Amino acid sequence: MLQAAIDLIESRGFAAVSVDEIAAEAGVSKATVYRWWPNKATLTLDAVLSIADAALPHPETGSAYEDLRRHLRYLIRIYRGPRTGPMIAALHAHAQHDHELAAAVMERVQTPRREAAKEILRDGVERGDLRPELDLDATLDCLYGPLYYRFLITHEPMGPKYADLVLDQIWPALVASPK
């Protein structure tokens, strides 16, 4: 059922696909789909998570800058992915009006992603790369905000160089003072 949802949404878009069509593509009854998922959006969330982990990797290069750079680049790859990008955008749009879906996206996608990124920041603080008084949540908002804005609002292109640009703009505010 997940693969059927992925295939249909990838070819026709989230809005154009119904639960009936997903069931038919998967060779199951509509009741079977509803036994596992209350609606198309929650099925799509599981489909996205089947092809893209909620938590982003923690590269552990020994450099907070390099770990964050790789982290942001990975996030952009997920957003630009032909399979994951449209499904994630549709989920975010649908979550604006569906509080249960919004809570599920927060619990299963946003929180694990932010926790992985906080670990990168904590490691950077422990190594002395980053300021010890750094507010981790505000820092993540500053790093993720430009990516979300381009992904969900302006649809301007973004790639590895954009991840580097965002990090380079914010990096001076994160760096610990030389000892």
C-alpha positions in Angstrom: 0.0 0.0 0.0 2.9 2.4 0.8 4.5 1.7 -2.6 1.2 2.2 -4.4 0.7 5.6 -2.6 4.3 6.6 -3.5 3.9 5.6 -7.2 0.5 7.3 -7.6 1.5 10.5 -5.7 4.8 10.7 -7.6 3.1 10.4 -11.0 -0.1 12.5 -10.4 0.4 14.6 -7.2 -1.1 14.3 -3.8 -4.3 16.2 -4.5 -5.1 14.1 -7.6 -4.9 10.7 -5.8 -7.7 9.2 -3.8 -7.7 6.4 -1.2 -9.8 4.4 -3.6 -7.1 4.6 -6.3 -4.3 3.7 -3.8 -6.3 0.6 -2.7 -6.9 -0.4 -6.3 -3.2 0.1 -7.2 -2.2 -2.0 -4.2 -4.7 -4.7 -5.0 -6.5 -4.3 -1.6 -9.9 -3.1 -0.6 -10.5 0.5 0.6 -11.5 -1.0 4.0 -8.0 -2.5 4.2 -6.4 0.9 3.7 -8.6 2.4 6.3 -7.8 -0.4 8.8 -4.2 0.9 8.8 -4.6 4.6 8.1 -7.5 7.0 8.9 -6.8 9.1 5.8 -4.7 9.7 2.8 -2.4 12.1 4.6 -1.4 9.7 7.3 -0.8 7.0 4.7 1.4 9.5 2.8 3.3 10.3 6.0 4.2 6.6 6.4 5.1 6.4 2.7 7.5 9.3 3.1 9.1 7.8 6.2 9.5 4.5 4.3 11.9 6.2 1.9 13.4 9.0 4.0 14.3 8.6 7.6 12.7 11.2 9.9 16.0 11.7 11.7 18.8 13.2 9.6 22.2 11.6 9.9 24.7 12.8 12.4 27.9 12.7 10.4 30.4 13.1 13.4 33.3 14.5 11.3 34.8 16.1 14.4 33.8 19.6 13.1 30.5 21.3 14.1 30.7 23.3 10.8 31.2 20.2 8.6 28.5 18.2 10.5 26.0 21.0 10.1 26.9 21.5 6.5 26.3 17.8 5.7 23.1 17.9 7.8 21.7 20.8 5.9 22.7 19.3 2.5 21.0 16.1 3.4 17.8 17.9 4.3 17.9 19.8 1.0 18.3 16.5 -0.9 15.2 15.2 0.8 13.2 18.3 -0.1 14.4 18.3 -3.7 13.9 14.6 -4.1 11.4 13.8 -6.8 9.7 11.2 -4.6 10.0 12.8 -1.2 9.7 16.5 -2.0 6.2 16.7 -3.3 4.9 14.3 -0.6 6.5 16.4 2.2 5.1 19.6 0.7 1.6 18.1 0.5 1.9 16.9 4.1 2.9 20.3 5.4 0.0 21.9 3.4 -2.5 19.4 4.7 -1.2 19.7 8.3 -2.2 23.3 8.3 -5.9 22.2 8.5 -5.5 18.8 10.2 -4.4 19.1 13.8 -3.9 15.3 14.2 -1.7 15.2 11.1 0.2 18.2 12.3 0.9 16.4 15.6 1.9 13.3 13.8 4.3 15.2 11.5 5.8 17.0 14.6 6.2 13.7 16.5 7.5 11.5 13.7 9.4 13.9 11.5 10.2 17.3 13.1 11.1 16.2 16.6 13.5 13.4 15.5 15.1 15.8 12.9 15.6 18.5 15.5 16.9 16.1 18.0 19.5 14.9 15.6 20.5 18.4 14.8 20.6 19.3 18.5 23.1 16.5 19.0 25.3 18.1 16.4 25.1 21.4 18.2 25.7 19.8 21.6 28.8 18.0 20.3 30.0 21.3 18.9 29.6 23.0 22.3 31.3 20.2 24.1 34.3 20.3 21.7 34.5 24.1 22.1 33.6 24.8 18.5 30.3 26.6 19.4 29.4 29.1 22.1 28.4 27.3 25.4 25.3 29.6 25.9 23.9 28.8 22.5 20.1 28.4 22.4 19.8 25.2 20.4 16.2 25.7 19.4 16.7 29.3 18.2 19.8 28.2 16.3 17.9 25.4 14.5 15.1 27.9 13.6 17.8 30.1 12.0 19.3 27.2 10.1 16.1 25.5 9.0 14.0 28.6 8.4 15.6 29.6 5.1 15.3 26.1 3.8 11.6 25.7 4.7 10.9 29.2 3.3 12.4 28.2 -0.1 10.9 24.8 0.0 7.3 25.7 1.0 6.8 29.3 0.1 9.0 30.7 -2.8 10.0 27.4 -4.5 13.3 29.0 -5.4 16.0 26.5 -6.2 18.2 25.3 -3.4 21.1 22.8 -3.5 24.3 22.1 -1.7 25.7 25.7 -2.3 22.5 27.1 -0.7 23.1 25.0 2.4 26.6 26.3 2.6 25.4 29.9 2.1 22.9 29.6 4.9 25.4 28.1 7.2 28.1 30.6 6.3 25.7 33.5 7.1 24.8 32.1 10.5 28.1 30.5 11.5 29.8 33.7 12.9 27.0 33.9 15.5 27.5 30.3 16.6 31.3 30.2 16.9 32.9 30.1 20.4 35.4 32.9 21.2 39.0 31.8 20.8 40.6 30.8 24.1 
